[in-house]
Amino acid sequence: MKPISVVTGAAHGIGRQTALHLARAGYFVVAADRDEAVDEVAELAGGRSVRCDVTDPQAVQQLAHGLDRLDVLVNNAGVWEFIPLAETTIDRYRHVMDVNVLGNLLCTQALAPVMARSGGGSIINVTSFLAETTRAESGIYPAAKAAINALTRQAAAEYAEAGIRVNAVGPGMIQTEGAGTMYGTTPEERARRGSFLPLGRVGEPEDIAGVIAFLASDEARYITGQVLYADGGIGLGTMKFLRQAWAT
């Protein structure tokens, strides 16, 4: 019997590639998302799709009730609004915090018991390098991702006795559909901007999917409560433009 994984926010970007990567690694993938594009992802992965709003407790419970067992949960669903704090309205605050933090909590609460009944497993949360690295005009988003880091450590402590490991992956500058033109409007511009990073390029969703798959695997069996930044080195603060700034 194949191990079973649930990937939230699986319709696009990191979630999509994670679902496909886990399928190639031998998992049966339950791809969850509000977007109908998740149906195509599930078909490509040879799994099944579930329409699920992670901020809706009933929808999340229905997702859990459809599972007899669970080995891996990837809490990937998230949104961002890069606007200054001064322009952050209550509605925008709630949107960012609800999807990123409440959604993570609800999925963990509902699906960890299924995993525990299965004998344990691995939960991987998707955070961001911005949880640790300050960037102007990022607004409330870094606080949401910092909360995910704290939730990761707390869940690792609370679910350890159930045989559940909980870790997080922190992407850096990753070119996804959601990122749009954030890193440039042309491949040439993205390459120029990526050249300032220590590893010399903007990342791709598959760069993150592979790290998630590692943390899901038995090779990471002695790792829990950790945040692994797969950010091309951006968090080091040693980017070329910083060195250039010191030299001028």
Number of C-alpha atoms within 10 A of each C-alpha: 6 10 16 22 26 31 25 30 27 32 25 20 21 28 29 27 22 29 34 24 19 26 22 12 12 13 22 23 29 27 31 31 24 16 15 13 15 25 20 15 25 24 14 14 25 17 20 18 24 22 19 21 20 29 21 15 17 13 17 22 17 13 21 21 13 9 14 11 20 25 26 29 25 29 27 28 26 23 16 20 15 15 16 12 14 8 10 15 11 8 9 15 16 15 18 20 24 19 21 27 25 21 23 25 20 19 24 23 16 17 24 25 18 20 27 19 15 15 14 22 27 27 28 26 26 27 27 26 23 20 18 15 12 11 11 9 14 16 19 20 24 21 17 25 26 18 17 26 26 13 21 27 17 13 22 22 15 13 17 16 11 16 16 25 28 31 27 28 24 21 24 21 21 23 19 15 11 13 13 10 13 12 18 16 10 10 10 10 13 17 15 16 15 20 16 17 22 17 14 16 17 20 19 17 20 18 17 25 21 16 20 25 20 14 25 24 16 12 10 14 14 8 14 22 20 17 22 18 21 22 23 20 16 20 18 11 13 13 18 13 13 11 11 9 8 7 7 5
